[in-house]
Structures are given as structure tokens and as C-alpha cells.
Amino acid sequence: MLNDPDTQHYKQVLLKLQTDLLAVEQSGQEAAQTVELDQTVVGRVSRMDALQGQAMAKDSQQRRMIQLQRIKASLQRIEKGIFGLCLRCGEDIHVKRLEFDPSAPLCIACANQGQKG
């Protein structure tokens, strides 16, 4: 189980990640807007490039939303006093895993089981 200073450290890291993702989200929404190009003025290849860029922006936006949800859930676990415990088995999540991804909800063993099954 993490001590209070460690938990506060992760809370600050999570809040910074959340702020950064929200800032990127605002700029990314513009890129994901519907592409409307006049094909009489813009060539077909340019339109395809624009559509591909839009699809990539939407995919990135979806990944950011998932990460924001994970961060929110981690902040809630901090408030409940259960941050750093695996949601599946209840064991401590290794500190190195939390340093790499402070929003990780599972220990490495349970995360690996989920990928296999």
C-alpha cells in the first residue's frame, strides 16, 4: 500500500496529465471536424489526405477520452484510499508500473491475464 506522500505525488502527476490532455483535446477537436472540400477546386488526392487526417484525429481523440476516463477513475481511487491496489486481485500495483502509467488499474499479472484471455 502506498503511503500518503506517494499518493499525493501520483495525484499531482494525474492532475497534470489530465490538464495536458484537456488542452490537447481542445486543439484536436478542430482537426476532427467534418472535412468539406470543393472537389472542383481541390484535387481528389487532397480530399483523401484531408479525410485520412480527420480519421487519425478522431482516433487520437478517442484514445484521449479513454485516458481521461482512466485518470478520473484513478483520482477517485485516491479519494477512496484504494489507489495503488489492483482492481482484480487486490494486491499492490508495483511502483515502477505506477511510475510508467499512474492510471494503471491492474497489477502486471492481472493485466497480462486479461490480454491472454
Helices and strands as residue ranges (DSSP letters): H 4-31, H 44-80, H 95-100, H 108-116
